[in-house]
Amino acid sequence: MHTNPVIDFMMRRRSVLAATMAEPGPTDADLETMLAVATRVPDHGKLEPWRIQILRKPAQRNLADVFTAAFVEASQDATPAQIDAAQQRLQRSPLLLVVSCQPRVDRFEKVPHIEQQLSAGSVCSHLLIAAGALGYAAQWLTGAPAYEPRVKAALGLDTNADIVGFIHLGSVTDAPRERPRPVMDEIISEWHNSAD
């Protein structure tokens, strides 16, 4: 049994469904701490290819309007329930962070695109960990809004940028239940060079 508090926390960490989150969201001081933690990630070449945008409720509504308009145009036979669901997707939590990867194309030879994206993904993961460590609920989502060009444009992102995560933050209303975890023997192996 581990007694290391960091390991103990990581073994208990769970995402919380954004739809179940409640106020309050993070305080400004806690958010600042989360953002400082989030940017301490592996970053080959020190390129900082990631950006984080903070969306409070009015901004969430504005971005939701952009996505919903695009959804309705692409799905003209959508039901009112589907349209309402589209409108709510980006408004489920007290605070929303949009993490994007703005790749340095000029550095692809030394730092390939995937490495820059993985660094941005690490930002998302660090945000979840920092939020949980500070007692907040957090969930990392993508889905259709992450791939909608009009959402990217509304956020001021370049066409070659990728939204790698919508990080929903709030307070826990019900403790999340544990979910099945991988069977270690099925996903982990030790490789041996056959020439040995």
Disulfide bonds with the S-S distance in Angstrom:
none
